Amino acid sequence: MNKLILMFILSLVSLWGADIHSYKEAVSLQKQIKKTILLGVVRTDCHYCEDMEENFFSDPEMLKYLDDKFIMAKINISKEKLPLGLTVNFTPTFFILNTDLKVIKTIPGSWNKQDFKDLTKGIK
């Protein structure tokens, strides 16, 4: 029963929460709405990536904060190549890209919600 309730809550969050796009979708959308892109780089079987997904990107308040500031995109480097000649040493790593697709900030590692907010504070 608890799993059913959790699945229902997560489905509501996905309906009302922020959209996480592919990189190509985010670039296309950015041309229309002129927001910076938050590109999350993950890989399959990354424990820290899974932790952030469960404890961070499933939080409705955090999703609203991120959606208000960024166009969110995600790339799994186990399945896709990184664009723009980007490289990572470990996952997760987050790149913030301006409207010229230049990296304005790199945030490596797994973070709690408040620290991530602090790290992205002031970025437009």
Secondary structure, DSSP 8 states (H G I E B T S, - for coil): -HHHHHHHHHHHHHHHS--EE-HHHHHHHHHHH--EEEEEEE-TT-HHHHHHHHHTTT-HHHHHHHHHHEEEEEEETTTS--STT---SSSSEEEEE-TT--EEEEEES---HHHHHHHHTT--
